[in-house]
Amino acid sequence: MTQSATTDVVAESAATDVVAQDAREFGAYVRAGGWAFALKVARSVRPGGEAAGETAKISAKEFAELAGCSPERVMRYYKAWDKAADDGLVPYFEALAPGQDVELPDSDVWHSYYISRSSASSDRGTAIAAAAEAEGIRPTKALEVAENPTALRAAILADPSTAKAARAALLDRLKEDPSLQTELARDIARTDDLKKAVATETQAASRIGYVRQIVENGQVKTPAGQTIDAPAELRAEAERHLSLIDELDEDEDTGEWATDAYDTVKDLVAQTVQANPELRLQERRTKFYSSLQKATKVFEELTFDDVDDLDTIYEDDMLQRLEELQQAVSMCITALRKAAPTN
């Protein structure tokens, strides 16, 4: 074999070794993820409390200089290993020597220990971490989501269960955030589809509330506005409809059920009024008096106090309507005077 051929074989063999080394390191990283790098830090960086002469390990600052990165980044790997050691997943620093290999945890749990973002030490990061601990999850997961809103948006758009969780969290946040309440209300008011949906749900909630107060208080309002004791039959029917509504799943549409319950109860209320002469009479009296109060209020607001020249607003139709109104009022007064008791 010529010298040139021998050189080619040696070069090829060296390249193969390099490729093999890369493959092994890649495989190790796939299996262990960030643990592979954390191990390099854990076995090479001197633990706190150890003097330089007591070990062959170096400081985090020296390690960072050799690695060409910041000491803060090195310490994030150091702290991740420290937390895992406290949980019994990896050996403590003192048990590791430079170059020593140990069995590493699965890559899936790496992000439960590693805080890769400096936001973790900010006020915002501290608040997120505290909320995560209150929910029983590791702060790192919440911080990752908070630092990647685009990923959060994608998950919400693509996954109904994620959207449902986001909605529940947003509702909880709204209770303590007046500014967010205002912003969300403004967004809804400016979006026709959402505005219609809110109106529909408000109507359904109002109708369910009408039925519920019959069950809980035993009283009901008549069409004219009287509050009367609900008969046993009416109350039982209201309770039946309410139990059907309460059994619905959270994501089921209550609109049709609410309308059915409301219409049924309203019909029974009307029947109750019609079946009782005294109630029927009081209903007519209440209805008339309510209309009279409304008409009085409207007419009291009808003034010319802010009009300097009546000619500028005069229309024949105005005068005609007022004359017709005057005639109607006169007829009402005459009828009531006839009905008034004489002394």
Helices and strands as residue ranges (DSSP letters): H 3-32, H 35-42, G 52-54, H 60-67, H 71-86, G 93-95, G 107-112, G 118-121, H 123-134, H 139-146, H 149-158, H 160-174, H 178-189, H 192-217, E 219-221, E 227-229, H 232-246, H 255-275, H 277-300, G 310-312, H 316-339
